[in-house]
Amino acid sequence: MCQDELLGENFTVHFYFADGHSAQVTLHYAGNSLNADSTYSNLVMNLRAKYGRELISKSSSLVMHRTAAWLHGRTNIGLWLHTIEEFALLNIVYQVRLAQDADKL
């Protein structure tokens, strides 16, 4: 676990391994919901520029939840934002698809 700055916000970075190989990297932000909403929108624009239009884009005002997902080669890229009043959780997940069957999706 380490800290990194992305778009002016501090993220905690978590690395996950399976069978001795990198399987997932998660960047996690917990903080002000106004900053997180703006950061989410900026991240979507940056990820679109790099990976193209997202495969999934959902938003729910009922529970203040936004999500987007991309697929790049053998990597799933997910972006999630959950806000509760003034507090927000924002995650960016890069996950390697390990199973060969996943290539058929």
PyMOL commands that set and color helices and strands:
alter all, ss='L'
color gray80, all
select helices_A, chain A and resi 33-51+100-104
alter helices_A, ss='H'
color red, helices_A
select strands_A, chain A and resi 2-6+9-18+21-32+56-60+65-72+75-84+87-96
alter strands_A, ss='S'
color yellow, strands_A
deselect
rebuild
show_as cartoon
